[in-house]
Amino acid sequence: MIVSNKDFAWNINKYFMLAEQKNVVITKGKKRFVLLPLPAKQNVDEENDVLMSKEEYFAMLDKRIANAKAGNVIEYTSELEHELFG
């Protein structure tokens, strides 16, 4: 679902609820932002303003690198961009 920043601002609660069920993309001019709910187990380190610890971050990178090496990737093309964002 793609919404303008004005519509998002007027209906913010609606889009937070929708983001739990589907992708919500907010547009502002030519820029796009994704409203992304984080898992409940995702801790926010308020002292450093980060979403995960350094160890969790490197573990996530290792997992993604292993997936890429195994061929589990999606090539980002203009066709895919059009399919996702119209």
Summary of the structure (lengths in Angstrom):
residues: 86
radius of gyration: 16.1
end to end distance: 10.0
largest distance: 43.7
contacts: 161
relative contact order: 0.12
helix: 44%
strand: 17%
